[in-house]
């Protein structure tokens, strides 16, 4: 059973909201569009050699937009009996398993774009420095409910350091 | 420390530190100031004779002026130190330890007893000359989360440390009356206060461990490369009949020619880093206090460091055999301690600086026994990286194994620098499966074991999917063990 966790489209895991893709695409636009315009303008008025570079950046932009969709559909989670599972990535797959008893505290972050789409990020903090159990793009109400459930389970199963 | 009940600006219940504290704290600053003055004076006058002539040759006025300025400066320093001392205090309150200082600008720092992770007694060089020491209280948190009471006499230091640890134990006993915390491991002799585990480390071994390292290779290698290349030139006649003596001379010339100052700076840096390591670990002694469940470390040449690590907070151990020590079968042991995450320095997290491999194994075995309360037992299962992982780690794959023992998870990795990590089951904070495109093509999975921060990080690299699945099942089962 556990190893189908490496399958990005495993239906046993709940995907996060598809709206997260829109959020990430918007932030990708913020990063890509101003340089693209600048490059295109320079290419038109300064030197035509810059036009192929513009095309390459535009291609990269389109690829990133496509990639965001793939990444978001692979970002899934599952509340198992004894632990929380957070999976991310398709090519570089990473599946973090956090026992409920190890959760120290839980953060909810809402960035401006996330908030506009009614989404939130839930971050599980353990005593570990490496564990990166972060769940982006949950609907806000669901994020709050998840935090409540997780803190209850963490309290029940609390293990000392 | 003066008498505790004394009134004054510091309030009741607060205790003073040693009167020499402001001077000692400013010691480095004063030394730097003196150095700057001396340097400037020496630079101003071309010959020391000029200076002496200036002071002695112009009547009594200048020496008197210098003496007056010095007296005035001393008086100002004395008054400032006295004021500073009057406002310095530390206090062991009901549930926290506080320190404070400052007359106009007051600073206060507190640490709650239940957040205290460790209490160390240190003796920096200047304080040591006066028989004083400092008490460092480590709390869980970031880089700057420790509280240092300086300076007290060594007896007071020990008393304060004992008081802080006792207060912490009381509070923890009140809040969570779990017998496991205070009960000693079943096989420990209760009669002895402390049991020596290792050391003091013999000076020749410490010297060897400090000298044999990558730096010395860098120092030796270039001359060898030059010598070999010149010898080759001589042998194959490229250099048209260069003799051995000429080859040697050319070697020396090439080394010296690369930049004499560069070489000198490199050698100086090398020696300084060796000295630093020696200074840190001289006389390293590790002992265990089983009644209170603590480890004691004492080490240091110019400043003696005494460190206390609660055994409960030991989360992971790693035995490291660097390539250059392998002919000697020496190893060093590092550990992760909860609450030392921000520290990150080699000092706090070194369990053994250098020891023969069997000794290191014995110490780790004993410590794991103290953490888990179980005796050593043979491993139940062992999985290794399959042969196909040679494509991803051509050298290391032979030494990548995972062993399951009743007490702990044991992960080995590395071949030139051999690592063996031991993690008690109950300390594992979670795990992460990782697979990249290459490992997917080869059907391999990495399992990273998530631990509290520290020098030890553990990944069971390149397991077959079935073995990874088994490992995850074991991790699920033994979580509470």
Interface residues (C-beta under 8 A of the other chain):
Chain A: X2 X3 X5 X6 X82 X83 X91 X92 X93 X94 X95 X96 X97 X98 X99 X101 X102 X126 X127 X128 X129 X130 X131 X132 X133 X159 X160 X161
Chain B: X140 X176 X312 X313 X338 X339 X341 X426 X429 X430 X431 X432 X433 X434 X435 X436 X437 X440 X445 X448 X450 X451 X452 X453 X454 X457 X465 X468 X469 X472 X473 X475 X476 X479 X480
